Amino acid sequence: MGLGRAEKSLHYKENKYMGITFEPHICVYLDVLGGEAIFAKADTDVQSAEEFLQFILDFENRLNGMRQGKKTVVKTFSDNIFAAIPIEATPAVSREQWVGYFLYEVIQQIKMIFLLSELPIRGGVTIGNLFINERAILGPAVPRAVRLEEKEANYPRIVVDQNVLDLLPKFRGFESEEHPMIYMADDNVPSLNYLGLDSFLLNKHNEIIQKKILEFSDNARILSKYRWLEKYHLAMVTRMKRMNLL
């Protein structure tokens, strides 16, 4: 039998406060552009769906390995991914280092999806309070990351919030250069530099971009995204040449 009205009221009062506590996390919301094509035919092209899912599982395993004993999360719904880790300092690792580790793993994820599945990604990364348990993810960091993706990531880029920039770990030897994890576009919107300073990725990256530019030459909306990526690619080539890495 179901609960009566009085019993329901008592049950509600007992569970109204469940010991919700918030703590600061760095989180990212990713939208895999074109990823819906994988899931639209997931029941007939199981291999592609399994490969994409494996990317997500590997990402989650790496994050869990970073912050053992703490609530980390990686959730995916079709072609959207949300991931977060706490940034509370530990005796061995500072807040800035947790931020750096997380961004490094996000960058690895972007590389794998783009270079192996040829799917560009847009999104937003921010820092804010979250409550995470087995059933729920609550807190202002979630809508903030989504808003960054929706309002500022018009192109295939992962927009980096100012509160993340403020906690970027410093890299010795790069004081006079742009931060190696950040690309600042012409519109002064900072995004993750997933190419980093890795010259070995350049050829494959450019091959995919040029192939997609030809494929979508008659689709102005999609073409503009790959033209943006082409501009980003050339900017990183210029940066690497300036630093004598090419």
Sequence and secondary structure as in RCSB ss.txt:
>XXXX:A:sequence
MGLGRAEKSLHYKENKYMGITFEPHICVYLDVLGGEAIFAKADTDVQSAEEFLQFILDFENRLNGMRQGKKTVVK
TFSDNIFAAIPIEATPAVSREQWVGYFLYEVIQQIKMIFLLSELPIRGGVTIGNLFINERAILGPAVPRAVRLEE
KEANYPRIVVDQNVLDLLPKFRGFESEEHPMIYMADDNVPSLNYLGLDSFLLNKHNEIIQKKILEFSDNARILSK
YRWLEKYHLAMVTRMKRMNLL
>XXXX:A:secstr
    HHHHHHHHHHHS      EEEEEEEEEETTTHHHHHTTTT HHHHHHHHHHHHHHHHHHHHHTTTS  EEE
EETTEEEEEEE    SS  HHHHHHHHHHHHHHHHHHHHHHH   EEEEEEEEEEEE SS EESTHHHHHHHIII
II  SS EEE HHHHTT    TT TTS  TTEEE TT  EEE TTTT GGGHHHHHHHHHHHHHHTTT HHHHHH
HHHHHHHHHHHHHHHHHTT  
